[in-house]
Amino acid sequence: MKSLPGKDLARLVESHGWQLLRIHGSHHVYGKSGNIARLSIPIHGNTPLKLGLLKHLLKMAGLEEADIL
């Protein structure tokens, strides 16, 4: 699995119905109606997210590795 920057992950979750609720510092917090989970995606320029964090955020968002491609 390749890693990707927080900006790209934010675009991906937005395309799957997640909405930006607020920005706290460099973290963008997303929510989705009907889902109690909140995604806090760190946006640090083009620095790629670490794989463990990326996998955790994808799992919380209900997405799979195949959705990245």
C-alpha positions in Angstrom: 0.0 0.0 0.0 1.3 3.4 -0.9 1.0 6.3 1.4 -0.6 9.6 0.4 -0.7 13.2 1.8 -3.5 14.3 4.0 -4.8 16.7 1.3 -5.4 13.7 -1.0 -7.1 11.7 1.7 -9.3 14.7 2.5 -10.4 14.9 -1.2 -11.1 11.1 -1.2 -13.3 11.2 1.9 -15.2 14.3 0.6 -15.9 12.4 -2.6 -17.5 9.6 -0.5 -19.9 11.9 1.3 -17.9 13.2 4.3 -18.3 16.9 5.1 -15.7 19.2 6.6 -17.0 20.2 10.0 -14.2 22.3 11.4 -10.5 23.0 11.1 -8.4 23.0 14.3 -4.9 24.0 13.6 -3.6 21.7 10.9 -6.2 19.0 11.4 -9.4 18.9 9.3 -12.3 17.2 11.1 -14.9 15.4 8.9 -18.3 14.0 9.7 -21.0 12.2 7.8 -24.7 12.1 8.6 -25.8 8.7 9.9 -22.2 8.0 11.1 -21.1 8.8 14.6 -17.4 8.7 13.7 -15.3 11.8 13.2 -12.2 11.8 11.1 -9.4 14.1 12.1 -7.1 14.3 9.1 -3.7 16.0 9.6 -2.9 18.3 6.7 0.9 19.0 6.7 1.6 20.2 3.2 2.5 17.2 0.9 4.0 15.1 3.8 2.6 11.6 3.4 0.7 10.1 6.2 2.2 7.2 8.1 0.7 3.8 7.0 -0.8 3.0 10.4 -2.7 6.3 10.6 -3.8 6.0 6.9 -5.2 2.5 7.4 -7.0 3.6 10.6 -8.6 6.6 8.9 -9.7 4.5 5.9 -11.2 1.9 8.3 -13.1 4.6 10.2 -14.3 6.1 6.9 -15.6 2.7 5.7 -13.2 2.8 2.7 -10.8 0.2 1.4 -7.2 0.3 0.1 -8.6 -0.2 -3.4 -10.5 3.2 -3.1 -7.1 5.0 -3.1 -6.3 4.1 -6.6 
